[in-house]
Protein backbone atom coordinates (compact mmCIF):
# COMPACT_ATOMS: atom_id res chain seq x y z
CA UNK A 1 0.00 0.00 0.00
CA UNK A 2 1.50 3.35 -1.03
CA UNK A 3 2.44 5.97 1.53
CA UNK A 4 0.56 9.27 1.70
CA UNK A 5 2.70 12.12 0.39
CA UNK A 6 2.49 14.97 2.93
CA UNK A 7 5.35 17.06 1.58
CA UNK A 8 3.06 19.73 0.06
CA UNK A 9 0.64 20.02 2.97
CA UNK A 10 2.57 22.75 4.74
CA UNK A 11 2.62 24.93 1.62
CA UNK A 12 -1.05 24.37 0.94
CA UNK A 13 -2.08 25.19 4.50
CA UNK A 14 0.12 28.28 4.67
CA UNK A 15 -1.35 29.68 1.43
CA UNK A 16 -4.88 28.76 2.47
CA UNK A 17 -4.77 30.84 5.68
CA UNK A 18 -4.16 34.27 4.08
CA UNK A 19 -6.61 33.42 1.34
CA UNK A 20 -9.36 32.65 3.85
CA UNK A 21 -8.51 35.81 5.75
CA UNK A 22 -8.81 37.92 2.60
CA UNK A 23 -12.10 36.30 1.62
CA UNK A 24 -13.62 36.99 5.05
CA UNK A 25 -12.38 40.57 4.98
CA UNK A 26 -13.95 41.12 1.58
CA UNK A 27 -17.23 39.62 2.76
CA UNK A 28 -17.24 41.83 5.84
CA UNK A 29 -16.63 44.88 3.70
CA UNK A 30 -19.79 44.18 1.73
CA UNK A 31 -22.01 43.69 4.78
CA UNK A 32 -24.65 46.26 5.62
CA UNK A 33 -24.33 47.21 9.23
CA UNK A 34 -27.18 48.50 11.36
CA UNK A 35 -27.63 52.26 11.06
CA UNK A 36 -29.13 53.99 14.10
CA UNK A 37 -32.33 55.86 13.29
CA UNK A 38 -32.18 59.58 12.86
CA UNK A 39 -33.32 61.65 15.79
CA UNK A 40 -36.72 63.17 15.34
CA UNK A 41 -37.61 66.68 16.26
CA UNK A 42 -38.81 66.67 19.88
CA UNK A 43 -40.90 69.83 19.43
CA UNK A 44 -43.59 67.85 17.69
CA UNK A 45 -46.87 67.63 19.53
CA UNK A 46 -47.88 64.09 20.37
CA UNK A 47 -51.48 63.23 19.77
CA UNK A 48 -53.56 62.27 22.80
CA UNK A 49 -54.94 58.78 22.74
CA UNK A 50 -58.05 57.90 24.68
CA UNK A 51 -56.09 55.63 27.01
CA UNK A 52 -53.70 58.45 27.95
CA UNK A 53 -56.53 60.43 29.53
CA UNK A 54 -57.85 57.62 31.70
CA UNK A 55 -56.60 56.47 35.07
CA UNK A 56 -55.61 52.89 35.36
CA UNK A 57 -56.07 50.79 38.46
CA UNK A 58 -52.87 49.27 39.81
CA UNK A 59 -53.30 45.87 41.45
CA UNK A 60 -51.08 44.47 44.16
CA UNK A 61 -49.25 41.25 43.41
CA UNK A 62 -50.88 38.07 44.70
CA UNK A 63 -48.11 37.50 47.22
CA UNK A 64 -49.16 40.48 49.33
CA UNK A 65 -52.15 40.12 51.65
CA UNK A 66 -55.27 42.00 50.74
CA UNK A 67 -56.60 44.61 53.13
N, C-alpha and C positions, 0 to 999 in steps of 0.2 A: 504494500500500500504506500503510495507516494506521500512525502512529507509536505505539510502546508508551508508555502513560501511566505514568510512574514517580513521580508526585507523592505518592502515598500510601505508597510503600514504606518510607520512613523511619519513619512513624508505626506501620506494621504491625510492623516489625522491633523498634522500641523497646517496643512493648507485648508482643511475643512473648517477649522476654528475661526480664522479671520473671515472666511466667506460667510459663515453663519452669522457672525457679528455684523457684517455689513448688510446682510439681508434683513436682519431684525432692525437695524438702524433705519434703513430705507422704509420699512413698513411703519415704524413709529413716526417717521416724518410725515407720512401720508394720513395719519389718523386725525380725526376731528375731535378735538378736546372740548369739554364742556365749557361754554361761555356763560359767565354769570349774567343774569338779566340786567337790563339797564334800569337805573333808578327812576322811578316815576316822580312827577311833581307832587309834593305833599300838600300843596295849597288847594288841591282839588276837593270839592265838597263831596263827602260820601252820602249816598242816598240812605234814608232811614227805611229799614225793613220793619214789618209789623212786629217781629219778635224782639227787636231792639227796644221797643217802647214798653214791653210788658215786663213785669216782675216774674221771676221764676222762684219756685219753692225749692229750698235746699234741704234734702233729707239727710238725717244722720246715718252713718253706717250701721249695719245690723249688729255689730259687736258691742255697740254702746247701749246701755239700758234706756228704755223710753221713760219719759217723765209724764 
